[in-house]
């Protein structure tokens, strides 16, 4: 696997970094101390998304949408990420209808 360069702050950044980027770039994976990073919980692991090798996600666009109050409340009751789930529901509906149209 090719090594990725350590990310650096923009050169025109108003904040000065105290990171020794050259020393960091020389470290191997085994030399990096990750002891203070907690292990992900099973829930966090299940919610992770790996996009390696997939086409880039197109940017989202903000819209104003009128929904029935009970529909919106139901979505919000599902917890954080209700807008993402709403997008997934609409995408599934769109794809199902595309498949139906394509099979005619």
HELIX and SHEET records of a PDB file:
HELIX    1   1 UNK A   21  UNK A   26  1                                   6    
HELIX    2   2 UNK A   29  UNK A   31  5                                   3    
HELIX    3   3 UNK A   42  UNK A   47  1                                   6    
HELIX    4   4 UNK A   69  UNK A   77  1                                   9    
HELIX    5   5 UNK A   82  UNK A  102  1                                  21    
END                                                                             
